[in-house]
Amino acid sequence: MRELSGKKVVIVAGPSASGKSYLIRQLTTKRKSHFRDQIYHQLGINPQEPRSHISIGALTKLENNSKPGHSRKLIKELIFIHFDTTSRHQSDKQRLLRSIATSCKSIKVVTLKTTFDVWHQRMRQRIDLNPTNNPSNSAYAIYKLSRLSRQLAKWRYELAYKQWAKIINDIQPDRQLVVRNEDMPLKTKNQNPE
């Protein structure tokens, strides 16, 4: 993708409701943050570097020229990309990710590892808050499956991480890191997980 040519890219990935949006807010904050600085050190990133973030879905729309306004987010040299491993149209998003990997200056991957039990609780809260707007993605399908067989749903949930590991292998990042959900800073009352 030409808009990311020569840029430093950090992919932040995980299933829906795993906490990716919260993690990206922690990583892109301008406030002093020991957690952010620790992650940046492990990835070899300068904490002072100007940065922005965008979702892989927005990049897909940008690539198709349907949302040109998103291109302003790509002005910075360091771009964090939000990648939902359970969203719809995975093949298109994975293809775009491979294209980004070949055109950017460097690519690093942060995978957010959230336990099935924590994820399941978040999905239940998300669905309870908005019962009429259930997403048509594999995360919702896994959640629905959990009503029939929790063990099978957990297997499907873990499979999403295994499939992501294969994609990481394809894009061959410069560095990769797994962040466990329980290692992130505690959320305050007004900060909801993704």
Disulfide bonds with the S-S distance in Angstrom:
none
